């Protein structure tokens, strides 16, 4: 069965607004990385067998009436001056997976980096880490605002809050427990590793730190879908080979 994962009208707006803005974030990375994350999200939604019955339970590409939604959500706490995060209540019984919510979150997950690197090195793992919580807060706020203002006819309030929630916590790896949270993390990780779409211009030192501590120790153990894990290991091998063969020893500006 071929799923209508997201309506073309929605995706058109997301591309027009978000992808254009991503050029103001990490140089030559955020836009192709986001496109890769969206690609992998669609792939996982289509090819992971255990997801198909859950996707069948969703009215794909249309509003989900609040009275019949399977998930139980509360409001998401957004940004504050310190950039700290407070996790809202999340789904209690996640019997369905909403592709429209997940693909929208994939488009928006790094939107918050836009404009943050005018005085920082966007190829420095240290500088990126400093901006992690700020970009999640900003991205969550921006996508919730966009969905209300431009796409309110296509999303229920519960869906909007869930997209906002997913963006707000997508890099809080230890806190991710729900299947849609982990699925976004998996797609995001595949997008980081995918050298066919984009490669972060890390130094050899930063890349080793990313691969050993961020990917192998932090992200990979949280994978719950074997198909995603298999692809991640394949992409990691290719990325490692590329860095060994081509990358310089200093960060590129």
Backbone as JSON, one array per atom type, in Angstrom:
{
  "sequence": "XXXXXXXXXXXXXXXXXXXXXXXXXXXXXXXXXXXXXXXXXXXXXXXXXXXXXXXXXXXXXXXXXXXXXXXXXXXXXXXXXXXXXXXXXXXXXXXXXXXXXXXXXXXXXXXXXXXXXXXXXXXXXXXXXXXXXXXXXXXXXXXXXXXXXXXXXXXXXXXXXXXXXXXXXXXXXXXXXXXXXXXXXXXXXXXXXXXXXXXXXXXXXXXXXXXXXXXXXXXXXXXXXXXXXXXXXXXXXXXXXXXXXXXXXXXXX",
  "N": [[0.84, -1.2, 0.0], [0.58, 2.17, -0.87], [1.35, 5.01, 0.88], [-0.13, 8.17, 1.57], [1.85, 10.29, 2.68], [2.17, 12.99, 3.38], [0.44, 15.99, 2.65], [0.79, 17.6, -0.53], [0.39, 20.38, -0.55], [1.06, 21.18, 2.01], [3.75, 20.45, 2.2], [4.86, 22.08, 0.24], [4.7, 24.68, 1.35], [6.33, 24.33, 3.62], [8.81, 23.84, 2.41], [9.2, 26.25, 0.98], [9.34, 28.21, 3.01], [10.96, 27.23, 5.22], [13.29, 25.87, 4.17], [14.53, 27.88, 2.7], [15.22, 29.68, 4.72], [17.07, 28.19, 6.13], [19.51, 28.53, 4.93], [20.68, 30.55, 6.28], [21.76, 29.5, 8.49], [23.92, 26.98, 9.61], [26.65, 26.94, 7.51], [26.26, 25.77, 4.25], [25.29, 23.37, 5.19], [22.9, 23.01, 6.88], [20.6, 23.16, 5.19], [20.95, 21.07, 3.08], [21.29, 18.96, 4.9], [18.81, 18.91, 6.25], [17.12, 18.28, 4.12], [18.05, 15.71, 3.67], [17.3, 14.47, 6.08], [14.51, 14.6, 5.9], [14.18, 12.97, 3.64], [15.1, 10.49, 4.67], [13.29, 10.15, 6.75], [10.87, 9.77, 5.37], [11.56, 7.43, 4.05], [11.91, 5.6, 6.21], [9.33, 5.6, 7.34], [7.95, 4.41, 5.3], [9.18, 1.93, 4.93], [9.71, 0.48, 7.29], [8.4, -2.26, 8.68], [6.97, -2.65, 11.08], [5.83, -0.21, 11.57], [3.79, 0.17, 9.77], [1.1, -0.84, 10.4], [0.47, 1.02, 12.35], [0.6, 3.44, 11.03], [-1.53, 3.03, 9.32], [-3.59, 3.5, 11.02], [-3.95, 6.19, 11.1], [-5.47, 9.13, 9.86], [-4.24, 9.95, 7.1], [-2.65, 12.89, 5.94], [-4.71, 14.57, 6.57], [-6.8, 16.44, 8.87], [-6.81, 15.38, 12.26], [-9.47, 14.7, 14.26], [-9.83, 16.16, 17.43], [-11.24, 14.84, 19.42], [-11.05, 12.17, 18.76], [-8.4, 11.52, 18.68], [-5.61, 9.41, 19.21], [-3.35, 9.94, 20.77], [-2.47, 11.56, 23.86], [-1.94, 14.73, 24.72], [-0.26, 17.52, 26.28], [0.19, 21.09, 26.62], [3.16, 22.54, 25.2], [6.06, 23.7, 26.76], [7.71, 26.54, 25.81], [10.34, 28.71, 24.74], [12.66, 30.34, 27.0], [14.45, 33.03, 28.6], [16.89, 31.97, 29.38], [17.26, 29.83, 27.8], [16.63, 27.3, 28.69], [15.06, 24.04, 28.89], [11.87, 22.57, 29.4], [10.23, 19.63, 29.76], [7.15, 18.74, 28.36], [4.07, 16.95, 29.05], [3.82, 13.88, 27.32], [2.81, 11.57, 24.68], [0.67, 9.09, 25.96], [-0.34, 6.6, 25.28], [0.91, 5.4, 22.61], [-0.31, 4.43, 19.94], [-0.54, 4.96, 17.32], [1.26, 6.32, 14.51], [1.97, 9.43, 13.23], [2.49, 10.47, 10.13], [2.39, 13.0, 8.91], [2.89, 14.79, 10.98], [5.48, 13.94, 11.74], [7.06, 14.28, 9.4], [6.8, 17.02, 9.04], [8.05, 17.9, 11.39], [10.59, 16.96, 10.8], [11.36, 18.66, 8.7], [11.5, 21.03, 10.18], [13.29, 20.7, 12.28], [15.93, 21.69, 12.64], [15.62, 24.35, 12.14], [15.85, 26.39, 13.95], [18.55, 27.07, 14.07], [19.01, 29.07, 12.28], [20.54, 32.12, 11.68], [22.14, 32.06, 13.96], [24.89, 31.78, 13.83], [26.48, 33.93, 13.11], [28.58, 35.06, 14.51], [30.01, 32.88, 15.19], [31.74, 29.72, 14.65], [30.45, 27.64, 12.38], [31.29, 25.12, 11.77], [32.44, 24.09, 13.96], [32.35, 21.77, 16.49], [32.15, 22.38, 19.18], [31.1, 25.03, 19.18], [28.64, 24.55, 17.95], [27.45, 22.89, 19.86], [27.09, 24.67, 21.95], [24.94, 26.11, 21.01], [22.83, 24.34, 20.97], [20.49, 23.97, 22.74], [19.32, 26.46, 22.48], [18.69, 26.53, 19.75], [16.78, 24.51, 19.58], [14.69, 25.52, 21.13], [14.08, 27.88, 19.67], [13.42, 26.81, 17.14], [11.18, 25.25, 17.76], [9.34, 27.22, 18.54], [9.17, 28.71, 16.15], [8.11, 26.87, 14.24], [5.64, 26.2, 15.36], [4.39, 28.66, 15.24], [4.36, 29.07, 12.43], [2.72, 26.93, 11.55], [0.27, 27.57, 12.74], [-0.28, 30.06, 11.51], [-0.08, 29.71, 8.7], [-0.8, 27.11, 7.96], [-2.96, 26.17, 9.32], [-5.38, 25.05, 8.55], [-4.79, 22.49, 7.89], [-3.81, 21.13, 10.04], [-4.59, 19.78, 13.21], [-4.96, 21.17, 16.53], [-3.72, 19.49, 18.35], [-1.91, 18.11, 16.74], [-0.25, 20.22, 15.95], [0.9, 20.94, 18.4], [2.27, 18.6, 18.88], [4.19, 18.5, 16.83], [5.65, 20.78, 17.54], [6.58, 19.95, 20.04], [8.24, 17.75, 19.32], [10.28, 19.02, 17.89], [11.29, 20.64, 19.89], [12.59, 18.91, 21.63], [14.33, 17.3, 20.18], [17.13, 16.91, 20.17], [17.66, 16.22, 22.75], [18.75, 13.62, 23.69], [18.83, 11.61, 25.73], [16.38, 11.93, 26.93], [14.44, 11.05, 25.23], [11.71, 8.99, 24.62], [9.28, 8.17, 23.5], [7.9, 6.59, 20.57], [7.67, 8.18, 18.23], [9.36, 10.31, 18.86], [11.83, 8.97, 18.97], [11.96, 7.99, 16.4], [12.25, 10.32, 14.88], [14.75, 11.07, 15.86], [16.28, 8.97, 14.85], [16.03, 9.35, 12.04], [17.17, 11.9, 11.87], [19.79, 11.34, 12.68], [20.6, 9.62, 10.6], [20.54, 11.49, 8.56], [22.65, 13.11, 9.37], [24.82, 11.45, 8.98], [24.81, 10.86, 6.3], [26.68, 11.04, 3.61], [26.14, 11.41, 0.97], [24.33, 13.4, 0.7], [25.1, 15.59, 2.35], [27.98, 16.84, 4.12], [29.21, 17.56, 7.22], [31.7, 19.92, 7.83], [33.76, 19.09, 9.75], [36.75, 19.15, 11.75], [39.32, 16.59, 11.88], [39.59, 15.85, 14.54], [37.2, 16.8, 15.74], [35.37, 15.33, 14.26], [35.98, 12.71, 15.05], [35.25, 12.88, 17.75], [32.51, 13.35, 17.41], [31.68, 10.97, 16.09], [32.46, 8.88, 17.86], [31.55, 9.59, 20.5], [29.12, 11.08, 20.26], [27.61, 9.78, 18.25], [28.11, 6.81, 18.36], [28.06, 6.22, 21.16], [25.97, 7.72, 22.25], [23.72, 8.18, 20.48], [23.27, 5.85, 18.79], [22.71, 3.62, 20.61], [20.1, 4.26, 21.31], [18.5, 3.71, 19.19], [15.59, 2.11, 17.99], [14.52, 0.81, 15.88], [15.38, -1.72, 13.76], [15.94, -1.63, 11.01], [16.59, 1.06, 10.61], [18.87, 1.21, 12.24], [20.61, -0.54, 10.94], [21.04, 0.83, 8.52], [22.24, 3.13, 9.53], [24.71, 2.19, 10.5], [25.9, 1.41, 8.11], [26.09, 3.89, 6.76], [27.72, 5.25, 8.56], [30.13, 3.9, 8.28], [30.85, 4.61, 5.66], [31.1, 7.38, 6.01], [33.25, 7.52, 7.81], [35.3, 6.47, 6.24], [35.45, 8.45, 4.27], [36.34, 10.7, 5.74], [38.83, 9.81, 6.59], [40.16, 9.69, 4.19], [39.97, 12.22, 2.94], [39.58, 14.57, 4.58], [40.85, 17.63, 6.0], [43.09, 18.54, 8.72], [42.34, 20.65, 10.25], [39.66, 22.79, 11.37], [37.37, 23.98, 8.93], [36.64, 27.26, 7.88]],
  "CA": [[0.0, 0.0, 0.0], [1.34, 3.42, -0.93], [0.77, 5.96, 1.81], [-0.06, 9.6, 1.35], [2.51, 10.65, 3.93], [1.94, 14.4, 3.69], [-0.18, 16.66, 1.5], [1.71, 18.47, -1.28], [0.2, 21.78, -0.17], [1.81, 21.4, 3.25], [5.18, 20.35, 1.92], [5.23, 23.26, -0.55], [4.92, 25.79, 2.28], [7.5, 24.01, 4.44], [10.0, 24.04, 1.58], [9.34, 27.67, 0.65], [9.67, 29.02, 4.19], [12.02, 26.71, 6.07], [14.54, 25.59, 3.46], [15.14, 29.17, 2.37], [15.77, 30.25, 5.96], [18.18, 27.37, 6.6], [20.76, 29.04, 4.36], [21.22, 31.51, 7.23], [22.26, 28.75, 9.64], [25.26, 26.42, 9.4], [26.98, 27.12, 6.1], [26.25, 24.64, 3.33], [24.96, 22.13, 5.89], [21.55, 22.87, 7.42], [19.62, 22.89, 4.14], [21.07, 19.7, 2.59], [21.06, 18.02, 6.0], [17.37, 18.81, 6.46], [16.57, 17.52, 2.99], [18.4, 14.31, 3.91], [16.47, 13.98, 7.2], [13.17, 14.39, 5.34], [14.28, 11.78, 2.79], [15.19, 9.29, 5.5], [12.03, 10.0, 7.48], [9.91, 9.16, 4.44], [12.0, 6.06, 3.82], [11.62, 4.78, 7.39], [7.88, 5.48, 7.46], [7.47, 3.55, 4.23], [9.86, 0.63, 4.85], [9.73, -0.26, 8.55], [7.15, -3.03, 8.69], [6.22, -2.48, 12.34], [5.14, 1.08, 11.57], [2.69, 0.22, 8.8], [-0.22, -0.89, 11.04], [0.25, 2.25, 13.11], [0.31, 4.48, 10.04], [-2.87, 2.77, 8.83], [-4.56, 4.01, 11.99], [-3.97, 7.65, 11.04], [-6.07, 9.73, 8.67], [-3.07, 10.58, 6.54], [-2.82, 14.1, 5.15], [-5.92, 15.31, 6.94], [-6.87, 16.75, 10.29], [-7.28, 14.35, 13.17], [-10.35, 15.32, 15.24], [-9.26, 16.07, 18.77], [-11.98, 13.91, 20.25], [-10.74, 10.8, 18.43], [-6.96, 11.33, 18.6], [-5.12, 8.38, 20.12], [-2.38, 10.52, 21.69], [-2.93, 12.53, 24.85], [-0.85, 15.7, 24.82], [-0.49, 18.79, 26.94], [0.92, 22.17, 25.97], [4.62, 22.48, 25.24], [6.71, 24.88, 27.29], [8.64, 27.0, 24.79], [11.63, 29.26, 25.1], [12.78, 31.38, 27.99], [15.66, 33.81, 28.37], [18.09, 31.18, 29.64], [17.37, 28.76, 26.83], [16.41, 26.0, 29.31], [13.92, 23.3, 28.39], [11.07, 21.82, 30.35], [9.49, 18.7, 28.93], [5.72, 18.64, 28.62], [3.54, 15.6, 28.98], [3.85, 13.36, 25.96], [1.78, 10.57, 24.43], [0.58, 8.05, 26.97], [-0.52, 5.35, 24.54], [1.25, 5.73, 21.24], [-0.73, 3.33, 19.1], [-0.44, 5.39, 15.93], [2.34, 7.2, 14.11], [1.4, 10.43, 12.32], [3.52, 10.88, 9.17], [2.33, 14.44, 8.66], [3.58, 15.41, 12.11], [6.89, 13.59, 11.73], [7.73, 14.91, 8.27], [6.86, 18.45, 9.35], [9.12, 18.06, 12.39], [11.86, 16.74, 10.11], [11.68, 19.91, 8.02], [11.69, 22.15, 11.11], [14.05, 20.34, 13.48], [17.11, 22.56, 12.8], [15.27, 25.7, 11.71], [16.28, 27.33, 14.97], [19.94, 27.48, 13.89], [19.08, 30.22, 11.38], [20.98, 33.38, 12.28], [22.87, 31.89, 15.22], [26.32, 31.57, 13.66], [27.15, 35.09, 12.52], [29.8, 35.31, 15.27], [30.56, 31.59, 15.61], [32.18, 28.81, 13.6], [29.41, 26.63, 12.21], [31.93, 23.83, 11.6], [33.04, 23.73, 15.24], [31.43, 20.99, 17.32], [31.99, 23.12, 20.43], [30.17, 26.14, 18.96], [27.32, 23.98, 17.68], [26.93, 22.4, 21.13], [26.65, 25.84, 22.72], [23.67, 26.58, 20.46], [21.87, 23.24, 20.88], [19.21, 24.23, 23.41], [18.73, 27.67, 21.9], [18.09, 26.24, 18.44], [15.57, 23.72, 19.78], [13.66, 26.46, 21.58], [13.69, 28.76, 18.56], [12.76, 26.01, 16.12], [9.85, 24.87, 18.26], [8.5, 28.42, 18.47], [8.97, 29.09, 14.74], [7.24, 25.95, 13.52], [4.29, 26.34, 15.89], [3.86, 29.9, 14.67], [4.09, 28.86, 11.01], [1.57, 26.05, 11.38], [-0.95, 28.33, 13.08], [-0.52, 31.17, 10.6], [-0.13, 29.36, 7.28], [-1.26, 25.74, 7.68], [-3.94, 25.8, 10.34], [-6.47, 24.25, 7.97], [-4.32, 21.13, 7.65], [-3.34, 20.54, 11.29], [-5.33, 20.01, 14.44], [-4.14, 21.75, 17.59], [-2.9, 18.42, 18.92], [-0.81, 17.86, 15.81], [0.67, 21.36, 16.03], [1.64, 20.82, 19.65], [3.2, 17.47, 18.81], [5.31, 18.94, 16.01], [6.43, 21.69, 18.38], [7.25, 19.13, 21.06], [9.3, 16.95, 18.7], [11.39, 19.92, 17.58], [11.82, 21.17, 21.15], [13.39, 17.92, 22.36], [14.91, 16.31, 19.28], [18.53, 16.64, 20.51], [17.76, 15.78, 24.14], [18.73, 12.19, 23.37], [18.53, 10.79, 26.9], [14.99, 12.13, 27.35], [13.52, 10.56, 24.2], [11.14, 7.7, 25.0], [8.16, 7.81, 22.64], [8.36, 6.07, 19.29], [7.85, 9.25, 17.24], [10.58, 11.02, 19.25], [12.98, 8.16, 18.58], [11.98, 7.89, 14.94], [12.85, 11.57, 14.41], [16.17, 10.99, 16.19], [16.9, 8.05, 13.9], [16.11, 10.02, 10.74], [18.13, 12.99, 12.03], [21.11, 10.73, 12.7], [20.9, 9.17, 9.24], [20.84, 12.69, 7.8], [23.99, 13.57, 9.75], [25.82, 10.51, 8.47], [24.63, 10.65, 4.86], [27.64, 11.86, 2.85], [25.62, 11.65, -0.37], [23.56, 14.66, 0.73], [25.89, 16.68, 2.94], [28.99, 16.43, 5.08], [29.66, 18.62, 8.11], [33.15, 20.09, 7.64], [34.46, 19.0, 11.02], [38.14, 18.7, 11.77], [39.45, 15.17, 12.21], [39.35, 15.71, 15.98], [35.77, 16.96, 16.0], [34.64, 14.22, 13.67], [36.19, 11.56, 15.93], [34.41, 13.12, 18.91], [31.12, 13.15, 16.99], [31.4, 9.57, 15.77], [32.64, 8.01, 19.02], [30.75, 9.96, 21.67], [27.77, 11.53, 19.94], [26.89, 8.76, 17.48], [28.2, 5.43, 18.84], [27.73, 6.06, 22.57], [24.77, 8.42, 22.67], [22.57, 8.03, 19.58], [23.04, 4.49, 18.3], [22.02, 2.76, 21.58], [18.7, 4.65, 21.44], [17.75, 3.25, 18.02], [14.66, 1.03, 18.31], [14.11, 0.17, 14.63], [16.56, -2.39, 13.24], [16.23, -1.15, 9.66], [17.29, 2.34, 10.77], [20.19, 0.93, 12.81], [21.41, -1.14, 9.88], [21.43, 1.91, 7.6], [23.15, 4.02, 10.26], [26.04, 1.58, 10.53], [26.43, 1.49, 6.74], [26.44, 5.28, 6.49], [28.85, 5.59, 9.43], [31.33, 3.32, 7.67], [31.18, 5.45, 4.52], [31.55, 8.68, 6.51], [34.58, 7.34, 8.38], [36.23, 6.31, 5.11], [35.61, 9.75, 3.63], [37.18, 11.56, 6.58], [40.21, 9.29, 6.57], [40.77, 9.91, 2.87], [39.89, 13.56, 2.36], [39.42, 15.75, 5.42], [42.04, 18.26, 6.58], [43.2, 18.37, 10.17], [41.85, 21.85, 10.94], [38.31, 23.2, 11.01], [37.23, 24.91, 7.82], [35.81, 28.4, 8.26]],
  "C": [[0.87, 1.25, 0.0], [0.64, 4.47, -0.09], [0.9, 7.39, 1.31], [0.53, 10.2, 2.62], [2.24, 12.09, 4.35], [1.37, 15.08, 2.46], [0.83, 17.58, 0.8], [1.59, 19.94, -0.9], [0.99, 22.13, 1.09], [3.3, 21.44, 2.95], [5.68, 21.55, 1.11], [5.54, 24.44, 0.35], [6.16, 25.54, 3.13], [8.79, 24.25, 3.67], [10.25, 25.53, 1.32], [9.85, 28.48, 1.83], [10.93, 28.51, 4.9], [13.33, 26.53, 5.32], [15.27, 26.87, 3.08], [15.85, 29.76, 3.59], [16.99, 29.47, 6.45], [19.52, 27.8, 6.02], [21.42, 30.06, 5.28], [21.77, 30.83, 8.48], [23.68, 28.27, 9.42], [25.55, 26.35, 7.9], [26.99, 25.8, 5.34], [25.93, 23.31, 4.02], [23.48, 22.01, 6.24], [20.52, 22.53, 6.35], [19.77, 21.47, 3.57], [20.87, 18.65, 3.68], [19.56, 17.82, 6.23], [16.7, 18.04, 5.34], [16.87, 16.03, 3.15], [17.55, 13.71, 5.02], [15.05, 13.7, 6.72], [13.15, 13.14, 4.47], [14.28, 10.51, 3.62], [13.93, 9.07, 6.32], [10.99, 9.32, 6.6], [10.27, 7.7, 4.18], [11.62, 5.16, 4.99], [10.12, 4.56, 7.55], [7.32, 4.49, 6.45], [7.99, 2.12, 4.34], [9.97, -0.14, 6.16], [8.39, -0.95, 8.74], [6.31, -2.79, 9.94], [5.46, -1.17, 12.41], [3.86, 1.06, 10.72], [1.3, 0.08, 9.43], [-0.55, 0.38, 11.82], [-0.06, 3.41, 12.18], [-1.09, 4.29, 9.48], [-3.94, 3.34, 9.76], [-4.7, 5.51, 11.98], [-4.67, 8.09, 9.78], [-5.0, 10.57, 8.0], [-3.42, 11.8, 5.71], [-4.06, 14.87, 5.47], [-5.9, 15.58, 8.42], [-7.34, 15.54, 11.07], [-8.18, 15.02, 14.2], [-9.82, 15.12, 16.65], [-9.96, 15.04, 19.63], [-11.61, 12.46, 19.98], [-9.26, 10.53, 18.36], [-6.52, 10.3, 19.62], [-4.19, 8.96, 21.17], [-3.07, 11.45, 22.69], [-1.77, 13.48, 25.11], [-1.26, 16.85, 25.73], [0.34, 19.84, 26.24], [2.42, 22.0, 26.15], [5.14, 23.79, 25.82], [7.77, 25.31, 26.29], [9.85, 27.69, 25.4], [11.53, 30.21, 26.29], [14.15, 32.01, 27.82], [16.94, 33.01, 28.56], [18.27, 30.05, 28.65], [17.14, 27.38, 27.43], [15.13, 25.37, 28.78], [13.19, 22.63, 29.53], [10.15, 20.92, 29.55], [8.03, 18.64, 29.36], [5.32, 17.18, 28.68], [3.52, 15.15, 27.53], [2.8, 12.25, 25.82], [1.83, 9.47, 25.48], [0.45, 6.68, 26.31], [-0.29, 5.64, 23.07], [0.96, 4.54, 20.33], [-0.67, 3.69, 17.62], [0.78, 6.28, 15.74], [1.78, 8.14, 13.05], [2.49, 10.92, 11.37], [3.55, 12.38, 8.93], [3.08, 15.2, 9.75], [5.08, 15.17, 12.03], [7.64, 14.25, 10.58], [7.83, 16.42, 8.47], [7.95, 18.74, 10.36], [10.49, 17.87, 11.76], [12.29, 18.01, 9.37], [12.12, 21.0, 9.01], [12.74, 21.91, 12.18], [15.27, 21.24, 13.7], [16.86, 23.99, 12.33], [15.81, 26.74, 12.68], [17.74, 27.75, 14.89], [20.07, 28.73, 13.01], [19.46, 31.49, 12.13], [21.84, 33.27, 13.52], [24.39, 31.87, 15.06], [27.05, 32.75, 13.02], [28.47, 35.39, 13.22], [30.49, 34.01, 15.72], [30.97, 30.76, 14.4], [31.18, 27.67, 13.48], [29.98, 25.24, 11.94], [32.64, 23.37, 12.87], [32.03, 22.98, 16.09], [31.16, 21.7, 18.65], [30.98, 24.24, 20.26], [28.76, 25.64, 18.68], [26.66, 23.52, 18.98], [26.41, 23.54, 21.99], [25.25, 26.28, 22.29], [22.56, 25.53, 20.46], [20.5, 23.59, 21.48], [18.52, 25.46, 22.84], [18.04, 27.35, 20.59], [16.84, 25.38, 18.57], [14.41, 24.59, 20.24], [13.14, 27.31, 20.43], [12.92, 28.0, 17.49], [11.35, 25.61, 16.51], [8.88, 26.05, 18.16], [8.17, 28.76, 17.02], [7.99, 28.17, 14.03], [5.81, 26.02, 14.06], [3.62, 27.59, 15.32], [3.49, 29.72, 13.2], [2.85, 28.0, 10.79], [0.26, 26.75, 11.71], [-1.28, 29.36, 12.0], [-0.76, 30.75, 9.16], [-0.8, 28.01, 6.99], [-2.29, 25.25, 8.69], [-5.08, 24.96, 9.83], [-6.09, 22.78, 7.79], [-3.92, 20.4, 8.93], [-4.33, 20.81, 12.41], [-4.4, 20.65, 15.47], [-3.23, 20.71, 18.22], [-1.71, 18.11, 18.03], [0.22, 18.98, 15.88], [1.52, 21.26, 17.3], [2.64, 19.67, 19.59], [4.41, 17.81, 17.94], [6.23, 19.83, 16.84], [7.22, 20.93, 19.43], [8.43, 18.36, 20.47], [10.52, 17.81, 18.38], [12.07, 20.39, 18.86], [12.77, 20.21, 21.85], [14.22, 17.0, 21.48], [16.38, 15.99, 19.56], [18.74, 16.32, 21.98], [17.69, 14.25, 24.16], [18.32, 11.32, 24.56], [17.07, 10.87, 27.31], [13.98, 11.53, 26.36], [13.03, 9.16, 24.55], [10.03, 7.25, 24.05], [8.65, 7.41, 21.24], [8.55, 7.17, 18.26], [9.07, 10.11, 17.57], [11.82, 10.27, 18.76], [13.09, 8.01, 17.07], [12.58, 9.16, 14.33], [14.36, 11.57, 14.69], [16.91, 10.08, 15.21], [17.08, 8.71, 12.53], [17.13, 11.16, 10.77], [19.56, 12.46, 12.0], [21.52, 10.25, 11.32], [21.25, 10.36, 8.36], [22.2, 13.28, 8.13], [25.07, 12.74, 9.09], [25.86, 10.42, 6.96], [25.54, 11.56, 4.04], [27.18, 12.11, 1.42], [24.83, 12.95, -0.44], [24.38, 15.82, 1.27], [26.91, 16.1, 3.91], [29.39, 17.64, 5.92], [31.18, 18.71, 8.01], [33.87, 20.16, 8.98], [35.94, 18.73, 10.78], [38.16, 17.21, 12.07], [39.14, 14.94, 13.7], [37.87, 15.8, 16.31], [34.96, 15.8, 15.43], [34.78, 12.95, 14.52], [35.32, 11.68, 17.18], [32.94, 12.85, 18.57], [30.81, 11.67, 16.79], [31.47, 8.68, 17.01], [31.66, 8.31, 20.14], [29.32, 10.37, 21.36], [26.97, 10.44, 19.22], [26.92, 7.4, 18.18], [27.72, 5.26, 20.29], [26.38, 6.65, 22.95], [23.56, 8.09, 21.79], [22.27, 6.57, 19.22], [22.34, 3.59, 19.32], [20.54, 3.08, 21.75], [17.86, 4.23, 20.24], [16.86, 2.08, 18.41], [14.19, 0.29, 17.05], [15.36, -0.41, 13.95], [16.93, -1.94, 11.83], [17.0, 0.16, 9.72], [18.7, 2.12, 11.29], [21.12, 0.35, 11.76], [21.92, -0.08, 8.91], [22.44, 2.83, 8.26], [24.57, 3.47, 10.26], [26.7, 1.6, 9.15], [26.9, 2.9, 6.42], [27.64, 5.72, 7.32], [30.16, 5.09, 8.84], [31.79, 4.17, 6.49], [31.72, 6.8, 4.97], [32.97, 8.58, 7.06], [35.63, 7.21, 7.28], [36.49, 7.64, 4.42], [36.53, 10.65, 4.43], [38.63, 11.1, 6.58], [40.91, 9.65, 5.27], [40.93, 11.38, 2.51], [39.97, 14.74, 3.32], [40.73, 16.3, 5.95], [42.02, 18.13, 8.09], [42.71, 19.58, 10.95], [40.43, 22.15, 10.48], [38.34, 24.14, 9.83], [36.32, 26.05, 8.25], [34.54, 28.42, 7.43]]
}
